[in-house]
Amino acid sequence: MHSKLKEIVNKEKRVFSISANSSLFEAAQKMAEHKVGSLLVIDNDEFHGIITERDFLFKVSARNQDLKKHIVADIMSEQIISMNHNQTAQEALQLMTEKRIRHLPVYDDNNTFLGLLSIGDLSKWASSRYHQKHDEVESLVNYIQQ
């Protein structure tokens, strides 16, 4: 479980973005269209934050806000928690659990964005590692029993 995030983050996985001045309705439509739980907020190639399905749940629904009258900047998270690609999957899982976040931007040593890691990505990775280790143990047991 000491794999580095650079081994896990899928650089080919498409990450979607939206402008801070877009309506919440547009953001909701884009998330639904692409079946994603978050959008990076980017204007003029500058990263401003992230908007997630939880933002809609806790900041919009709870306040009964009109999706067409409010913009992304009204509810987006500006203080983004991110990690370096040399940090481990275990560190990422711990951080995401402690901070109760489901999406984690990953950057390289030059602060270049590599991709967005979701809790689902880490769960799939952990599951595949478990099955791989299980198969190795089973093979060793079969070998010993021969």
Chimera marker file (.cmm) of the C-alpha trace (Angstrom):
<marker_set name="trace">
<marker id="1" x="0.000" y="0.000" z="0.000" r="1" g="1" b="0" radius="0.5"/>
<marker id="2" x="3.016" y="2.273" z="-0.406" r="1" g="1" b="0" radius="0.5"/>
<marker id="3" x="2.336" y="3.104" z="-4.044" r="1" g="1" b="0" radius="0.5"/>
<marker id="4" x="2.941" y="6.677" z="-5.066" r="1" g="1" b="0" radius="0.5"/>
<marker id="5" x="0.047" y="8.737" z="-6.398" r="1" g="1" b="0" radius="0.5"/>
<marker id="6" x="1.868" y="9.138" z="-9.721" r="1" g="1" b="0" radius="0.5"/>
<marker id="7" x="1.354" y="5.375" z="-10.196" r="1" g="1" b="0" radius="0.5"/>
<marker id="8" x="-2.378" y="5.655" z="-9.538" r="1" g="1" b="0" radius="0.5"/>
<marker id="9" x="-3.577" y="8.941" z="-11.031" r="1" g="1" b="0" radius="0.5"/>
<marker id="10" x="-5.017" y="8.355" z="-14.467" r="1" g="1" b="0" radius="0.5"/>
<marker id="11" x="-3.576" y="11.119" z="-16.633" r="1" g="1" b="0" radius="0.5"/>
<marker id="12" x="-5.818" y="10.062" z="-19.512" r="1" g="1" b="0" radius="0.5"/>
<marker id="13" x="-8.979" y="10.380" z="-17.410" r="1" g="1" b="0" radius="0.5"/>
<marker id="14" x="-10.786" y="13.485" z="-18.559" r="1" g="1" b="0" radius="0.5"/>
<marker id="15" x="-11.186" y="16.185" z="-15.934" r="1" g="1" b="0" radius="0.5"/>
<marker id="16" x="-13.966" y="18.682" z="-16.563" r="1" g="1" b="0" radius="0.5"/>
<marker id="17" x="-13.968" y="22.343" z="-15.652" r="1" g="1" b="0" radius="0.5"/>
<marker id="18" x="-16.281" y="25.324" z="-15.550" r="1" g="1" b="0" radius="0.5"/>
<marker id="19" x="-15.973" y="29.091" z="-15.195" r="1" g="1" b="0" radius="0.5"/>
<marker id="20" x="-16.548" y="30.738" z="-11.821" r="1" g="1" b="0" radius="0.5"/>
<marker id="21" x="-19.137" y="32.993" z="-13.504" r="1" g="1" b="0" radius="0.5"/>
<marker id="22" x="-21.204" y="30.105" z="-14.892" r="1" g="1" b="0" radius="0.5"/>
<marker id="23" x="-24.606" y="29.531" z="-13.362" r="1" g="1" b="0" radius="0.5"/>
<marker id="24" x="-25.111" y="26.730" z="-10.881" r="1" g="1" b="0" radius="0.5"/>
<marker id="25" x="-27.639" y="25.339" z="-13.350" r="1" g="1" b="0" radius="0.5"/>
<marker id="26" x="-24.900" y="25.062" z="-16.005" r="1" g="1" b="0" radius="0.5"/>
<marker id="27" x="-22.603" y="23.376" z="-13.488" r="1" g="1" b="0" radius="0.5"/>
<marker id="28" x="-25.290" y="20.864" z="-12.508" r="1" g="1" b="0" radius="0.5"/>
<marker id="29" x="-26.019" y="20.125" z="-16.161" r="1" g="1" b="0" radius="0.5"/>
<marker id="30" x="-22.328" y="19.597" z="-16.937" r="1" g="1" b="0" radius="0.5"/>
<marker id="31" x="-21.838" y="17.267" z="-13.971" r="1" g="1" b="0" radius="0.5"/>
<marker id="32" x="-24.903" y="15.244" z="-14.975" r="1" g="1" b="0" radius="0.5"/>
<marker id="33" x="-23.919" y="15.154" z="-18.649" r="1" g="1" b="0" radius="0.5"/>
<marker id="34" x="-20.438" y="13.814" z="-17.898" r="1" g="1" b="0" radius="0.5"/>
<marker id="35" x="-21.524" y="11.734" z="-14.885" r="1" g="1" b="0" radius="0.5"/>
<marker id="36" x="-18.912" y="13.318" z="-12.594" r="1" g="1" b="0" radius="0.5"/>
<marker id="37" x="-19.072" y="14.451" z="-8.990" r="1" g="1" b="0" radius="0.5"/>
<marker id="38" x="-16.906" y="17.535" z="-9.347" r="1" g="1" b="0" radius="0.5"/>
<marker id="39" x="-15.727" y="20.246" z="-11.701" r="1" g="1" b="0" radius="0.5"/>
<marker id="40" x="-12.543" y="22.253" z="-11.456" r="1" g="1" b="0" radius="0.5"/>
<marker id="41" x="-13.203" y="25.987" z="-11.547" r="1" g="1" b="0" radius="0.5"/>
<marker id="42" x="-10.874" y="27.533" z="-14.119" r="1" g="1" b="0" radius="0.5"/>
<marker id="43" x="-10.874" y="30.931" z="-15.805" r="1" g="1" b="0" radius="0.5"/>
<marker id="44" x="-8.209" y="32.052" z="-18.287" r="1" g="1" b="0" radius="0.5"/>
<marker id="45" x="-6.108" y="28.953" z="-17.496" r="1" g="1" b="0" radius="0.5"/>
<marker id="46" x="-6.070" y="29.947" z="-13.821" r="1" g="1" b="0" radius="0.5"/>
<marker id="47" x="-7.289" y="27.456" z="-11.214" r="1" g="1" b="0" radius="0.5"/>
<marker id="48" x="-9.749" y="29.045" z="-8.754" r="1" g="1" b="0" radius="0.5"/>
<marker id="49" x="-11.285" y="26.104" z="-6.932" r="1" g="1" b="0" radius="0.5"/>
<marker id="50" x="-13.574" y="23.129" z="-7.204" r="1" g="1" b="0" radius="0.5"/>
<marker id="51" x="-17.327" y="22.614" z="-7.131" r="1" g="1" b="0" radius="0.5"/>
<marker id="52" x="-18.671" y="19.248" z="-6.035" r="1" g="1" b="0" radius="0.5"/>
<marker id="53" x="-21.941" y="17.414" z="-5.661" r="1" g="1" b="0" radius="0.5"/>
<marker id="54" x="-21.620" y="17.996" z="-1.905" r="1" g="1" b="0" radius="0.5"/>
<marker id="55" x="-21.510" y="21.748" z="-2.523" r="1" g="1" b="0" radius="0.5"/>
<marker id="56" x="-24.878" y="21.430" z="-4.249" r="1" g="1" b="0" radius="0.5"/>
<marker id="57" x="-26.291" y="19.336" z="-1.438" r="1" g="1" b="0" radius="0.5"/>
<marker id="58" x="-25.108" y="21.415" z="1.508" r="1" g="1" b="0" radius="0.5"/>
<marker id="59" x="-24.843" y="24.911" z="0.050" r="1" g="1" b="0" radius="0.5"/>
<marker id="60" x="-27.658" y="25.012" z="-2.497" r="1" g="1" b="0" radius="0.5"/>
<marker id="61" x="-30.380" y="22.544" z="-1.536" r="1" g="1" b="0" radius="0.5"/>
<marker id="62" x="-30.218" y="23.346" z="2.158" r="1" g="1" b="0" radius="0.5"/>
<marker id="63" x="-30.606" y="27.071" z="1.402" r="1" g="1" b="0" radius="0.5"/>
<marker id="64" x="-33.178" y="26.518" z="-1.333" r="1" g="1" b="0" radius="0.5"/>
<marker id="65" x="-31.155" y="28.621" z="-3.797" r="1" g="1" b="0" radius="0.5"/>
<marker id="66" x="-32.226" y="29.124" z="-7.382" r="1" g="1" b="0" radius="0.5"/>
<marker id="67" x="-29.710" y="27.383" z="-9.666" r="1" g="1" b="0" radius="0.5"/>
<marker id="68" x="-30.220" y="29.903" z="-12.450" r="1" g="1" b="0" radius="0.5"/>
<marker id="69" x="-29.730" y="33.010" z="-10.281" r="1" g="1" b="0" radius="0.5"/>
<marker id="70" x="-26.524" y="31.965" z="-8.521" r="1" g="1" b="0" radius="0.5"/>
<marker id="71" x="-23.092" y="31.337" z="-9.981" r="1" g="1" b="0" radius="0.5"/>
<marker id="72" x="-20.369" y="28.770" z="-9.317" r="1" g="1" b="0" radius="0.5"/>
<marker id="73" x="-18.270" y="31.320" z="-7.415" r="1" g="1" b="0" radius="0.5"/>
<marker id="74" x="-21.060" y="31.541" z="-4.817" r="1" g="1" b="0" radius="0.5"/>
<marker id="75" x="-20.583" y="27.982" z="-3.586" r="1" g="1" b="0" radius="0.5"/>
<marker id="76" x="-17.243" y="26.653" z="-4.892" r="1" g="1" b="0" radius="0.5"/>
<marker id="77" x="-14.493" y="25.623" z="-2.513" r="1" g="1" b="0" radius="0.5"/>
<marker id="78" x="-11.546" y="27.954" z="-2.975" r="1" g="1" b="0" radius="0.5"/>
<marker id="79" x="-9.125" y="26.428" z="-0.496" r="1" g="1" b="0" radius="0.5"/>
<marker id="80" x="-8.252" y="23.237" z="-2.263" r="1" g="1" b="0" radius="0.5"/>
<marker id="81" x="-6.563" y="20.339" z="-0.571" r="1" g="1" b="0" radius="0.5"/>
<marker id="82" x="-4.140" y="18.699" z="-2.972" r="1" g="1" b="0" radius="0.5"/>
<marker id="83" x="-1.194" y="16.318" z="-2.896" r="1" g="1" b="0" radius="0.5"/>
<marker id="84" x="2.152" y="15.845" z="-4.576" r="1" g="1" b="0" radius="0.5"/>
<marker id="85" x="2.484" y="12.886" z="-6.925" r="1" g="1" b="0" radius="0.5"/>
<marker id="86" x="5.262" y="11.408" z="-4.760" r="1" g="1" b="0" radius="0.5"/>
<marker id="87" x="2.968" y="11.024" z="-1.760" r="1" g="1" b="0" radius="0.5"/>
<marker id="88" x="1.483" y="7.598" z="-1.118" r="1" g="1" b="0" radius="0.5"/>
<marker id="89" x="-1.983" y="6.208" z="-1.655" r="1" g="1" b="0" radius="0.5"/>
<marker id="90" x="-2.173" y="5.547" z="2.075" r="1" g="1" b="0" radius="0.5"/>
<marker id="91" x="-1.468" y="9.239" z="2.778" r="1" g="1" b="0" radius="0.5"/>
<marker id="92" x="-4.149" y="10.229" z="0.274" r="1" g="1" b="0" radius="0.5"/>
<marker id="93" x="-6.739" y="7.908" z="1.828" r="1" g="1" b="0" radius="0.5"/>
<marker id="94" x="-5.912" y="9.213" z="5.296" r="1" g="1" b="0" radius="0.5"/>
<marker id="95" x="-6.132" y="12.852" z="4.195" r="1" g="1" b="0" radius="0.5"/>
<marker id="96" x="-9.388" y="12.331" z="2.309" r="1" g="1" b="0" radius="0.5"/>
<marker id="97" x="-10.899" y="10.573" z="5.321" r="1" g="1" b="0" radius="0.5"/>
<marker id="98" x="-9.734" y="13.224" z="7.809" r="1" g="1" b="0" radius="0.5"/>
<marker id="99" x="-10.860" y="16.158" z="5.663" r="1" g="1" b="0" radius="0.5"/>
<marker id="100" x="-14.021" y="14.379" z="4.468" r="1" g="1" b="0" radius="0.5"/>
<marker id="101" x="-13.290" y="15.086" z="0.816" r="1" g="1" b="0" radius="0.5"/>
<marker id="102" x="-13.933" y="12.889" z="-2.194" r="1" g="1" b="0" radius="0.5"/>
<marker id="103" x="-11.746" y="14.592" z="-4.828" r="1" g="1" b="0" radius="0.5"/>
<marker id="104" x="-8.028" y="15.345" z="-4.629" r="1" g="1" b="0" radius="0.5"/>
<marker id="105" x="-6.007" y="17.239" z="-7.252" r="1" g="1" b="0" radius="0.5"/>
<marker id="106" x="-2.542" y="15.744" z="-7.778" r="1" g="1" b="0" radius="0.5"/>
<marker id="107" x="0.434" y="17.886" z="-8.844" r="1" g="1" b="0" radius="0.5"/>
<marker id="108" x="4.012" y="17.095" z="-9.831" r="1" g="1" b="0" radius="0.5"/>
<marker id="109" x="7.136" y="18.702" z="-8.361" r="1" g="1" b="0" radius="0.5"/>
<marker id="110" x="6.781" y="21.661" z="-10.774" r="1" g="1" b="0" radius="0.5"/>
<marker id="111" x="3.238" y="22.282" z="-9.513" r="1" g="1" b="0" radius="0.5"/>
<marker id="112" x="1.801" y="21.048" z="-12.818" r="1" g="1" b="0" radius="0.5"/>
<marker id="113" x="-1.653" y="19.522" z="-12.513" r="1" g="1" b="0" radius="0.5"/>
<marker id="114" x="-1.544" y="15.776" z="-13.276" r="1" g="1" b="0" radius="0.5"/>
<marker id="115" x="-5.090" y="14.722" z="-12.559" r="1" g="1" b="0" radius="0.5"/>
<marker id="116" x="-7.974" y="14.524" z="-10.147" r="1" g="1" b="0" radius="0.5"/>
<marker id="117" x="-8.028" y="11.500" z="-7.862" r="1" g="1" b="0" radius="0.5"/>
<marker id="118" x="-11.383" y="10.435" z="-6.452" r="1" g="1" b="0" radius="0.5"/>
<marker id="119" x="-12.115" y="8.287" z="-3.433" r="1" g="1" b="0" radius="0.5"/>
<marker id="120" x="-13.554" y="5.803" z="-5.943" r="1" g="1" b="0" radius="0.5"/>
<marker id="121" x="-10.221" y="5.684" z="-7.801" r="1" g="1" b="0" radius="0.5"/>
<marker id="122" x="-8.423" y="4.883" z="-4.562" r="1" g="1" b="0" radius="0.5"/>
<marker id="123" x="-11.006" y="2.260" z="-3.609" r="1" g="1" b="0" radius="0.5"/>
<marker id="124" x="-10.608" y="0.530" z="-6.984" r="1" g="1" b="0" radius="0.5"/>
<marker id="125" x="-6.830" y="0.651" z="-6.636" r="1" g="1" b="0" radius="0.5"/>
<marker id="126" x="-6.952" y="-0.800" z="-3.094" r="1" g="1" b="0" radius="0.5"/>
<marker id="127" x="-9.336" y="-3.540" z="-4.224" r="1" g="1" b="0" radius="0.5"/>
<marker id="128" x="-7.100" y="-4.546" z="-7.131" r="1" g="1" b="0" radius="0.5"/>
<marker id="129" x="-4.068" y="-4.611" z="-4.810" r="1" g="1" b="0" radius="0.5"/>
<marker id="130" x="-5.979" y="-6.818" z="-2.373" r="1" g="1" b="0" radius="0.5"/>
<marker id="131" x="-6.980" y="-9.276" z="-5.108" r="1" g="1" b="0" radius="0.5"/>
<marker id="132" x="-3.431" y="-9.323" z="-6.468" r="1" g="1" b="0" radius="0.5"/>
<marker id="133" x="-2.001" y="-10.120" z="-3.017" r="1" g="1" b="0" radius="0.5"/>
<marker id="134" x="-4.706" y="-12.733" z="-2.418" r="1" g="1" b="0" radius="0.5"/>
<marker id="135" x="-3.839" y="-14.476" z="-5.693" r="1" g="1" b="0" radius="0.5"/>
<marker id="136" x="-0.115" y="-14.435" z="-4.816" r="1" g="1" b="0" radius="0.5"/>
<marker id="137" x="-0.779" y="-16.008" z="-1.413" r="1" g="1" b="0" radius="0.5"/>
<marker id="138" x="-3.063" y="-18.611" z="-2.981" r="1" g="1" b="0" radius="0.5"/>
<marker id="139" x="-0.364" y="-19.510" z="-5.535" r="1" g="1" b="0" radius="0.5"/>
<marker id="140" x="2.225" y="-19.875" z="-2.759" r="1" g="1" b="0" radius="0.5"/>
<marker id="141" x="-0.093" y="-22.085" z="-0.705" r="1" g="1" b="0" radius="0.5"/>
<marker id="142" x="-0.776" y="-24.290" z="-3.745" r="1" g="1" b="0" radius="0.5"/>
<marker id="143" x="2.958" y="-24.535" z="-4.452" r="1" g="1" b="0" radius="0.5"/>
<marker id="144" x="3.739" y="-25.521" z="-0.857" r="1" g="1" b="0" radius="0.5"/>
<marker id="145" x="0.962" y="-28.101" z="-0.784" r="1" g="1" b="0" radius="0.5"/>
<marker id="146" x="2.271" y="-29.891" z="-3.901" r="1" g="1" b="0" radius="0.5"/>
<link id1="1" id2="2" r="1" g="1" b="0" radius="0.2"/>
<link id1="2" id2="3" r="1" g="1" b="0" radius="0.2"/>
<link id1="3" id2="4" r="1" g="1" b="0" radius="0.2"/>
<link id1="4" id2="5" r="1" g="1" b="0" radius="0.2"/>
<link id1="5" id2="6" r="1" g="1" b="0" radius="0.2"/>
<link id1="6" id2="7" r="1" g="1" b="0" radius="0.2"/>
<link id1="7" id2="8" r="1" g="1" b="0" radius="0.2"/>
<link id1="8" id2="9" r="1" g="1" b="0" radius="0.2"/>
<link id1="9" id2="10" r="1" g="1" b="0" radius="0.2"/>
<link id1="10" id2="11" r="1" g="1" b="0" radius="0.2"/>
<link id1="11" id2="12" r="1" g="1" b="0" radius="0.2"/>
<link id1="12" id2="13" r="1" g="1" b="0" radius="0.2"/>
<link id1="13" id2="14" r="1" g="1" b="0" radius="0.2"/>
<link id1="14" id2="15" r="1" g="1" b="0" radius="0.2"/>
<link id1="15" id2="16" r="1" g="1" b="0" radius="0.2"/>
<link id1="16" id2="17" r="1" g="1" b="0" radius="0.2"/>
<link id1="17" id2="18" r="1" g="1" b="0" radius="0.2"/>
<link id1="18" id2="19" r="1" g="1" b="0" radius="0.2"/>
<link id1="19" id2="20" r="1" g="1" b="0" radius="0.2"/>
<link id1="20" id2="21" r="1" g="1" b="0" radius="0.2"/>
<link id1="21" id2="22" r="1" g="1" b="0" radius="0.2"/>
<link id1="22" id2="23" r="1" g="1" b="0" radius="0.2"/>
<link id1="23" id2="24" r="1" g="1" b="0" radius="0.2"/>
<link id1="24" id2="25" r="1" g="1" b="0" radius="0.2"/>
<link id1="25" id2="26" r="1" g="1" b="0" radius="0.2"/>
<link id1="26" id2="27" r="1" g="1" b="0" radius="0.2"/>
<link id1="27" id2="28" r="1" g="1" b="0" radius="0.2"/>
<link id1="28" id2="29" r="1" g="1" b="0" radius="0.2"/>
<link id1="29" id2="30" r="1" g="1" b="0" radius="0.2"/>
<link id1="30" id2="31" r="1" g="1" b="0" radius="0.2"/>
<link id1="31" id2="32" r="1" g="1" b="0" radius="0.2"/>
<link id1="32" id2="33" r="1" g="1" b="0" radius="0.2"/>
<link id1="33" id2="34" r="1" g="1" b="0" radius="0.2"/>
<link id1="34" id2="35" r="1" g="1" b="0" radius="0.2"/>
<link id1="35" id2="36" r="1" g="1" b="0" radius="0.2"/>
<link id1="36" id2="37" r="1" g="1" b="0" radius="0.2"/>
<link id1="37" id2="38" r="1" g="1" b="0" radius="0.2"/>
<link id1="38" id2="39" r="1" g="1" b="0" radius="0.2"/>
<link id1="39" id2="40" r="1" g="1" b="0" radius="0.2"/>
<link id1="40" id2="41" r="1" g="1" b="0" radius="0.2"/>
<link id1="41" id2="42" r="1" g="1" b="0" radius="0.2"/>
<link id1="42" id2="43" r="1" g="1" b="0" radius="0.2"/>
<link id1="43" id2="44" r="1" g="1" b="0" radius="0.2"/>
<link id1="44" id2="45" r="1" g="1" b="0" radius="0.2"/>
<link id1="45" id2="46" r="1" g="1" b="0" radius="0.2"/>
<link id1="46" id2="47" r="1" g="1" b="0" radius="0.2"/>
<link id1="47" id2="48" r="1" g="1" b="0" radius="0.2"/>
<link id1="48" id2="49" r="1" g="1" b="0" radius="0.2"/>
<link id1="49" id2="50" r="1" g="1" b="0" radius="0.2"/>
<link id1="50" id2="51" r="1" g="1" b="0" radius="0.2"/>
<link id1="51" id2="52" r="1" g="1" b="0" radius="0.2"/>
<link id1="52" id2="53" r="1" g="1" b="0" radius="0.2"/>
<link id1="53" id2="54" r="1" g="1" b="0" radius="0.2"/>
<link id1="54" id2="55" r="1" g="1" b="0" radius="0.2"/>
<link id1="55" id2="56" r="1" g="1" b="0" radius="0.2"/>
<link id1="56" id2="57" r="1" g="1" b="0" radius="0.2"/>
<link id1="57" id2="58" r="1" g="1" b="0" radius="0.2"/>
<link id1="58" id2="59" r="1" g="1" b="0" radius="0.2"/>
<link id1="59" id2="60" r="1" g="1" b="0" radius="0.2"/>
<link id1="60" id2="61" r="1" g="1" b="0" radius="0.2"/>
<link id1="61" id2="62" r="1" g="1" b="0" radius="0.2"/>
<link id1="62" id2="63" r="1" g="1" b="0" radius="0.2"/>
<link id1="63" id2="64" r="1" g="1" b="0" radius="0.2"/>
<link id1="64" id2="65" r="1" g="1" b="0" radius="0.2"/>
<link id1="65" id2="66" r="1" g="1" b="0" radius="0.2"/>
<link id1="66" id2="67" r="1" g="1" b="0" radius="0.2"/>
<link id1="67" id2="68" r="1" g="1" b="0" radius="0.2"/>
<link id1="68" id2="69" r="1" g="1" b="0" radius="0.2"/>
<link id1="69" id2="70" r="1" g="1" b="0" radius="0.2"/>
<link id1="70" id2="71" r="1" g="1" b="0" radius="0.2"/>
<link id1="71" id2="72" r="1" g="1" b="0" radius="0.2"/>
<link id1="72" id2="73" r="1" g="1" b="0" radius="0.2"/>
<link id1="73" id2="74" r="1" g="1" b="0" radius="0.2"/>
<link id1="74" id2="75" r="1" g="1" b="0" radius="0.2"/>
<link id1="75" id2="76" r="1" g="1" b="0" radius="0.2"/>
<link id1="76" id2="77" r="1" g="1" b="0" radius="0.2"/>
<link id1="77" id2="78" r="1" g="1" b="0" radius="0.2"/>
<link id1="78" id2="79" r="1" g="1" b="0" radius="0.2"/>
<link id1="79" id2="80" r="1" g="1" b="0" radius="0.2"/>
<link id1="80" id2="81" r="1" g="1" b="0" radius="0.2"/>
<link id1="81" id2="82" r="1" g="1" b="0" radius="0.2"/>
<link id1="82" id2="83" r="1" g="1" b="0" radius="0.2"/>
<link id1="83" id2="84" r="1" g="1" b="0" radius="0.2"/>
<link id1="84" id2="85" r="1" g="1" b="0" radius="0.2"/>
<link id1="85" id2="86" r="1" g="1" b="0" radius="0.2"/>
<link id1="86" id2="87" r="1" g="1" b="0" radius="0.2"/>
<link id1="87" id2="88" r="1" g="1" b="0" radius="0.2"/>
<link id1="88" id2="89" r="1" g="1" b="0" radius="0.2"/>
<link id1="89" id2="90" r="1" g="1" b="0" radius="0.2"/>
<link id1="90" id2="91" r="1" g="1" b="0" radius="0.2"/>
<link id1="91" id2="92" r="1" g="1" b="0" radius="0.2"/>
<link id1="92" id2="93" r="1" g="1" b="0" radius="0.2"/>
<link id1="93" id2="94" r="1" g="1" b="0" radius="0.2"/>
<link id1="94" id2="95" r="1" g="1" b="0" radius="0.2"/>
<link id1="95" id2="96" r="1" g="1" b="0" radius="0.2"/>
<link id1="96" id2="97" r="1" g="1" b="0" radius="0.2"/>
<link id1="97" id2="98" r="1" g="1" b="0" radius="0.2"/>
<link id1="98" id2="99" r="1" g="1" b="0" radius="0.2"/>
<link id1="99" id2="100" r="1" g="1" b="0" radius="0.2"/>
<link id1="100" id2="101" r="1" g="1" b="0" radius="0.2"/>
<link id1="101" id2="102" r="1" g="1" b="0" radius="0.2"/>
<link id1="102" id2="103" r="1" g="1" b="0" radius="0.2"/>
<link id1="103" id2="104" r="1" g="1" b="0" radius="0.2"/>
<link id1="104" id2="105" r="1" g="1" b="0" radius="0.2"/>
<link id1="105" id2="106" r="1" g="1" b="0" radius="0.2"/>
<link id1="106" id2="107" r="1" g="1" b="0" radius="0.2"/>
<link id1="107" id2="108" r="1" g="1" b="0" radius="0.2"/>
<link id1="108" id2="109" r="1" g="1" b="0" radius="0.2"/>
<link id1="109" id2="110" r="1" g="1" b="0" radius="0.2"/>
<link id1="110" id2="111" r="1" g="1" b="0" radius="0.2"/>
<link id1="111" id2="112" r="1" g="1" b="0" radius="0.2"/>
<link id1="112" id2="113" r="1" g="1" b="0" radius="0.2"/>
<link id1="113" id2="114" r="1" g="1" b="0" radius="0.2"/>
<link id1="114" id2="115" r="1" g="1" b="0" radius="0.2"/>
<link id1="115" id2="116" r="1" g="1" b="0" radius="0.2"/>
<link id1="116" id2="117" r="1" g="1" b="0" radius="0.2"/>
<link id1="117" id2="118" r="1" g="1" b="0" radius="0.2"/>
<link id1="118" id2="119" r="1" g="1" b="0" radius="0.2"/>
<link id1="119" id2="120" r="1" g="1" b="0" radius="0.2"/>
<link id1="120" id2="121" r="1" g="1" b="0" radius="0.2"/>
<link id1="121" id2="122" r="1" g="1" b="0" radius="0.2"/>
<link id1="122" id2="123" r="1" g="1" b="0" radius="0.2"/>
<link id1="123" id2="124" r="1" g="1" b="0" radius="0.2"/>
<link id1="124" id2="125" r="1" g="1" b="0" radius="0.2"/>
<link id1="125" id2="126" r="1" g="1" b="0" radius="0.2"/>
<link id1="126" id2="127" r="1" g="1" b="0" radius="0.2"/>
<link id1="127" id2="128" r="1" g="1" b="0" radius="0.2"/>
<link id1="128" id2="129" r="1" g="1" b="0" radius="0.2"/>
<link id1="129" id2="130" r="1" g="1" b="0" radius="0.2"/>
<link id1="130" id2="131" r="1" g="1" b="0" radius="0.2"/>
<link id1="131" id2="132" r="1" g="1" b="0" radius="0.2"/>
<link id1="132" id2="133" r="1" g="1" b="0" radius="0.2"/>
<link id1="133" id2="134" r="1" g="1" b="0" radius="0.2"/>
<link id1="134" id2="135" r="1" g="1" b="0" radius="0.2"/>
<link id1="135" id2="136" r="1" g="1" b="0" radius="0.2"/>
<link id1="136" id2="137" r="1" g="1" b="0" radius="0.2"/>
<link id1="137" id2="138" r="1" g="1" b="0" radius="0.2"/>
<link id1="138" id2="139" r="1" g="1" b="0" radius="0.2"/>
<link id1="139" id2="140" r="1" g="1" b="0" radius="0.2"/>
<link id1="140" id2="141" r="1" g="1" b="0" radius="0.2"/>
<link id1="141" id2="142" r="1" g="1" b="0" radius="0.2"/>
<link id1="142" id2="143" r="1" g="1" b="0" radius="0.2"/>
<link id1="143" id2="144" r="1" g="1" b="0" radius="0.2"/>
<link id1="144" id2="145" r="1" g="1" b="0" radius="0.2"/>
<link id1="145" id2="146" r="1" g="1" b="0" radius="0.2"/>
</marker_set>
